[in-house]
Amino acid sequence: MSNISEDEWRDAMTKIFEKLDDDQYRKMKRILTESGYPSPNKITSKFKRELPKNLIQKFGAEKSIRLVNKAMKEIPRNDSGVQNLLRPFVDKLKKQEGGETSSQPKTDSAGAEEPEQNQGASSGPSPQKMINSDVKITIRDLKASGDLGQKVLFVKVVEKSNQYQSKNKNVYFHLGVADETDVIKVVVFGSERFPDIKTGHFYIIRDASMDRQENVLMVTDTTKMSETGSFEVPSNVELEAEKLIFSPVYSIREIQSFEDKKEVSVKDTVGKIGVIKSMQMKATQMMKDKQDFELDDGTGSM
């Protein structure tokens, strides 16, 4: 049961928002919009006055605390005037979600012990050894089975993309993750997790679904993803995880041997530059300008 008072949190939010200037309010409105809150085009006094109440009504106390905390980090408002109002509720939320230490190991419904968070090297046993073998799954086995199910996946985030927006305005970003066996691309939907997921850190993933056709793991609002202690990942496996997000740089000689539509990066010198020509686009029948140029890197030109 939540021990967070909605009335106290609404009053604290009101005081926090009163400290924002117009530019900071606009930044916060953008963050709220990305998170699914229908903000008006114009910021009115009524919008400001009713925002704390409306955020609690739409998201609840806990989720609105996470959202405001995220917004204050991104604006940024890390000064004591704001943080002294916000921090007590963030701390309560962490304790409520299991942030307190205990002499007894915590377990989830699948019987997996929860390792303590550790952003650096672990001095104790590997966090993976704290998980019962019947609930743990490796990336290699996940890709073979095509389903995470009730299993627990340990990964290292090797690469992280920027945030993107789909045609239907959904925000998402990509991760290239690895374990000791293999790599997989992860799509994280929503913007709330973006500032908290960091490259080089280690995470436990539960309740994620697989896109079997694309061989991609999908992290949604219902997915549980928490930071854990470090473990060994072979350097060659990490290199493959990097390639999931950023394509490697190839020479022109190598590119010319590839099949069509392979994603690559090149680092070359621009040679001949053609004149601008107008051409008609087949799909839209509109006229567009086109300009060709030549690349040369010493191994070939194209």
Disulfide bonds with the S-S distance in Angstrom:
none
